[in-house]
Amino acid sequence: MSKYEKYTDIPSPKKVFPNEYGTTCFIKNVVKAPNVFIGDYTYYDSETAPEEFEKNNILFNYPIFGDKLVIGKFCQIAHGTQFIMGAANHRLCSASTYPFNIIGGAWARIAPAHLSELPHKGDTVIGNDVWFGRNCVILPGVKIGDGAIVAAHSVVTKDVEPYTLVGGNPARPLKKRFDDELIALLLALKWWDLGPQELAEFLPFLCSPDLKNRNKKSFARKRKNGETRPMKKIFLPLKQEDIETLQAGESVLLSGTLLTGRDCAHKRICEMLDKGEQLPFSLQGETIYYAGPCPAPEGKACGSCGPTTSARMDSFAPRLLDLGLKGMVGKGERSEEVCRSIIKNRAVYFAAIGGAGALYGNAVKKSELVAFPDLLSEAVYRFTVEDFPCIVAIDCRGGNVYTKNSER
């Protein structure tokens, strides 16, 4: 038995109301909008129907407009706090901001379409362990870092740095919560990603008011020992809610089904699309592994199957991402265009280990030819994999392990 396997009554993130008060609601379980992604244990606390958070607190949310609201894990949102989505804006590029088109009548025919004229501020992204006081307003496109605190009645119009206290209208930085050393340790630790039992063990340190040398040493020791933590398991096909939790630099184990495809297969796919032909498989929600498997030895589903250089697929990848591709697995850096497309489509790029073809071949439990048999090893196969080790190289927010100055 692991040293962490001792608590049987850890609160479940799948509960709507986790305690007896009836005012605290884990909102991941009640928000259904397809463009809103909320992490485990994030709650909204209100005396008035907290389960109606989506209706009352996410305003002007029209998924067709194209923006998203992403809220991390363990956030604490007090009564009345509201998130304003991009469709709340009015046209700013003309003499009048009045939305004639949506009023109706002749105006609807004469005035330009409303949504297409609105300014796009981008996605609103809230980090982990962020505390919002009562009646805050978060404007479209704002990014708030991990561990930040937003004082009651604040209007947040600009990005907020991690572990910073902001307040006012408009909200301004009031102070850093901790010194730079402790902030760096906490950001590297990412305690919100600890497993349930390990987090329970760590709570005495996490909740201690002693933030000087003793707790800094505890955080540093936890970070140093992080390599002993079980790798995060991710199941394929990818779920959007899982993609939103991934951060560049994380080690993961993939299990489920993915497609294979190298440059020849990608070229064939795009040629078919150019001709208006239907692909022999759907890209929607799929993950592609940039590899060409060797013939399978007796008793194996696949031979050696290491990753190829991902840059070979850079000219094709944005188009496939626009068609619904959600994950890519390969080796090496990606172009700026691919990085932008990953962010645009809220996708993810995993880096596999070069030179580890035998390891990856052993992780393949089933292999099925899907398309383009004339390409031989470069044909498209569907693999069923188990505990396929990767690193999150580029996450859906643009975190990039290959970028020299990446915050991750």
Number of C-alpha atoms within 10 A of each C-alpha: 5 7 8 14 12 12 11 7 6 10 11 13 18 13 15 19 19 17 11 7 10 16 18 24 26 27 27 25 19 15 17 11 14 12 16 21 21 23 24 20 25 24 28 25 23 19 10 12 14 26 24 15 24 18 12 14 18 19 16 15 22 17 15 9 15 15 22 23 24 20 24 22 21 21 26 19 24 20 21 22 25 22 22 21 27 28 23 15 20 16 16 12 10 8 7 10 12 13 20 18 17 15 10 12 10 10 13 15 12 11 13 14 14 17 20 11 15 19 15 17 15 17 22 23 20 24 22 26 24 24 20 25 18 19 18 25 23 25 20 25 21 21 22 25 21 25 22 24 25 28 20 20 19 22 22 25 17 16 16 23 17 23 25 22 20 23 20 16 13 13 22 19 14 13 11 16 15 13 11 11 9 20 19 14 18 19 17 16 19 15 19 17 15 16 15 16 16 18 16 16 16 17 11 10 15 16 10 10 9 11 17 11 10 11 17 18 14 16 22 17 13 17 19 12 11 15 10 9 12 12 17 17 15 18 16 18 17 22 13 17 15 12 19 20 20 22 22 23 19 17 20 19 17 24 21 17 21 23 24 26 24 23 21 15 19 22 15 15 20 17 12 14 13 9 8 9 11 10 13 11 11 11 17 14 18 21 24 23 29 27 27 23 24 17 14 14 10 8 6 14 18 22 20 20 25 23 24 23 18 23 17 15 22 19 14 16 24 19 15 16 24 15 14 16 24 26 23 24 26 26 22 17 20 21 14 10 12 21 24 15 21 26 17 19 17 20 26 30 29 26 23 24 18 13 13 13 19 14 16 23 21 18 21 24 15 15 20 12 14 15 18 17 12 8 13 13 17 22 23 27 24 19 24 20 22 20 19 20 20 20 19 22 28 27 26 26 23 21 21 23 21 15 13 8 8 11 11 15
